[in-house]
């Protein structure tokens, strides 16, 4: 696969209290899984990710070699940003997709200054 000439930056979505559903999930992973998920996100930023699929109004990125089939839910915010919304596995997939869609709709309905306050660099 050819490398993209434009690299995106990854940010996590934060609610009005500063909490991030993605970070809450990520922090519960073991070190091996953290490394694999981190690599998956870095590949996505470089345009090299595999197994990305649109689900509802977000994207699901998965790697079956990680634990119980981990998934990362995200959306593109313009051409420069990947906004990480939620994470999960095959077992929690339906509820994770619903959460990610809800968070994305909440985020995209914010005014620009508020959007900047609702994302944090990874």
C-alpha positions, 0 to 999 in steps of 0.5 A: 500500500502506498504511503499517503503524502498527508499525515493526520493527527489523532485526538481523543474526544472529551465530553464537557467534563473532560472525560474521554470514553476512548481513553477510559477504554484504552487505559484498561488494556494490557501493555501488549494490547496498548502497543497494538492499538497505538500502532493501529492508530499511527498507521491510520494517521499515515493512511496505512491502516487496514480493516477500516469500515464505515458503520453508521456515521463513524468508522470502525478500525479493527485488528483481529490479532489483538485480544478479543477482536479490538475495535477503535471507533473514530471519525475524520474531522476535516483533512487533518484530524482523526477524532478517536471516539470509543473502543471496544471488542466484538462482544460490545460492538453494537453498544460501542457503535451507538456510543461512538455515533452519539459522541460524533453527533454531539461533537459535530453540532458544537460551534468551532471554539467549543470543538477545540475544547472537546478534543485532546491530542493523543 
